Amino acid sequence: MPHEIDKFLPYPLPPWEHDFQTLAVHCEVDTASLIPFIPPPLELASDQIQLAVMRFDCQVPTRLYYDAAVIVLVRYQNTVGGFWPFAYNSTDQAMSGTREIWGYNMKLADIALERDTEFAEGQVSRLDKTVMSVSMNIEEKKFETTDMFPRLFLKHIPNAKTSGGIQTTVIRMNTRPEISSHITGSGKVSFEPSPDDPLYRIKIKKTLGATFTTGHQILPWGEIIS
């Protein structure tokens, strides 16, 4: 029977569907500080990154959740897409589902996202540290951004019999959101050093600007390209 295992999983199978809000600060970084966090066989393809905090009001799964991520552009063979070397999620359901289905590199965290007519801010807190804070002053600001779609992920599955074997699969998710609103502004980023979350080691050279985007999105099954 197709998908008979569904009833035993702690999350629903794709497609997932939600309305979203995304606050993203767009930055240029020192690539030497970023490369250590890009696992092979992926290769860094740009010095521009996005630092994002996201809210998902869901139809599938049914529980509201938040994501936060450092999103970078990487290349695998002839495919270029957005990879999340650091990623956080607010619920056990979405964290386990996104890791096990697509390979998102998620950790559980407390995540907040707020916005009014002039300002937006997001925070990611974990293990008594505010590991990432992003904020945006809403104003007319023109700057170039890097397209981080499709998504590329590395799905790691350890061998249950030995410490020496991990199966790694490169997965492409061809999802692109339907945009309802998109506003720009100036952005700020700060990190609190934490030995468990070394994203603070990424050296930002220039903050280009910030965006706040809302819309609708469907997360489909991924495509194995390795």
N, C-alpha and C positions, 0 to 999 in steps of 0.2 A: 504494500500500500504506500503510495507516494507520501513522503513527509510524515510517516507514522511516528517518527522520533520527536516531532514537534512538541507533543504533550509532556515530554521529559526535559525539555530545554528551559533554562531560566529566562529566555528571551524569545521573541517571535523571529521567524525567518523572513528574509526579504520578499517583496519590497517593503522598506520602511518609508514612512511619509510624514512630513511635518511642515509647519510654518516656522520660519526662522527669523532671528535678528542677529546680525553680526557686526561687532565693532572690531575693526582691524587697523592697526598702525603699520604703515609701510616704511621700511627702512633699508638703507644700504649698510652692509656689514663688512668687516674684515674677514675675507674668506678663509684665511689661515686659522682663525678662531672657530669657524663653523665646520670645516672639513672633518675634524675628529669625530663629529656627531653624525656623519653620513656613512652608514655601513655599506660595504661592498655587497653586491656588485653595482650599487647605485653610484652615480657620479654627480657632483655639484654642477649645476648648469647656469647659475646666476648669482650675483652678489646681493640681489634684492630678496628680502624676506617679508613675511607678514606675521605680526603678533596679534592673535585674534582671540576674542572671547565671544561665545555664541550661545544663544538660547533657542531651544527647540520645543515648540508646542505641538505635540505629536498626535497623529491619528494611529500610527503603528511605529513603535510600541505606544502604549496608552499613557505612560508616565512622562510628564515634562522632565527634560534634562538639559544640562549645560555642558558644553565642550569648551576647551581652551587649547590653543596650540601655537607652536612655532611652525610656520609653513614655509618650506623652501622649494625651489625649483630644482629638480634632479633629472638625470638622463639614465635610461637603461636601454642599451642597444639603440634602436631608432625611435624610442618612445620618450617623450619629455612630459613631465607632470609634476604636481605638487605633492610633496612628501612631508610627513609630520615627525621630525626627530624627537620632539617633546610634545606630549599630548595628555590632556586631563579630562576627566568626566565626573559628573556629579552623582550618578546612580550606579549601583552594582549591575542593574539590568542592562543599561546601555553600554557600560564599560565592558562587561563580559561578551556581549553580543558583537560589538564592533571589533574587539580583538579577535574573537574566534571565527567570525565570518570573513571579514575583510583583511584583518591584520593590523588595524589601528594600534599604535603603541601607547595604550591608555594606562593612566594611573588614576586612582580615586582621589578627589579633591573637593574642597568647598569652593564654589565658583559663584560670583555675583556679577550682574550686569544691570546698569541703571542708565536712564537717559531722560533729559528734559529738553526744553526748546533750545538751549544754548550749550549744553554740556552732556557728555556721555563718559562713563567709566566702567571698567571691569577689573576684577581681582581674582587671583587664584591663590588659595591658601592650602598648605599641606604640611603636616608634621610640625606645626607651630611656626611656620614660615610663610610669609606672603611672597611666593616664589616669582610671581609676575603681576604687575599692575600696568594697565593701559588706560589712557584717557584721551579725550578729543574735545577741543573747542570747535563748535559747529560754526563754520563760516565758509564763504566761497573761496575755494582753493583749487588750483589746477596743478596736477602733477601726473606723471606717468606711472602706471602700475604694471606689475607682471602678472600675466594670466597663469593661475595655478591649477587649471583644469586641463585634462582629467587628473584624478588622483592616482598616485602610485604608492603602493604599500609593500612592505616585506612581512610575510606571514611566517613566523618561526614556530615550529612544533618540536619540542624536545623528544628525544627517543626515550621511551619509558624503561628501557632495559639497560641503558648505559649513559654515562655522562659525556661520552665522546661524540654523540650524534645528534644533530639538530637539522630537521628538514626545513629548508628555506624556500619559499615560493614568492615570486614577484607577481603582484596582482594589480591590475588596472581597473579602476572603477570609473566608468564613463557616465558620470552624473554632472549635470550643469543646472544650477538653480534658475527658476523663473523669478525675475526681479520685480518687486512691487514698488520699492523706493530705494533711492541711493543718494546720500548726501556726503559732502566732503568737509574737511576742516584740518586744523593743525593737530598734531598728536604728540603724546609723551609716553615714554616707557620707563619702568624701573623694575629692578630685580632685587630680591633679598637673597644673599648667598646661602646656599643649603648644600651640605654634602650629598644629600639624596636626590637633588634636582640641580644639576650643574649648568642649566641654561644661562645662568648669570655669567658664564665664561664667554658667551658670544659678545664680541665687541662691536657695538653699533657706531658706524662712522657718521651717518647722517639720517635724520628722520625726514622723510619726504612729505608725509601728511597722513591723514587718517580718513577712514570711510565708515559710515554706518549704513548697512544694507538690510532690507527686509524682503521676504519673498516666500516662495513655496518650493519644496524640493522632495524628490523621490530618490531613495538610495536603492539601486538595483543589485542584483547579483554581480560579483566581480568577474573579471576575465583573467585567467592564468596566462601570463605571457613569458614565464621563464621556461 
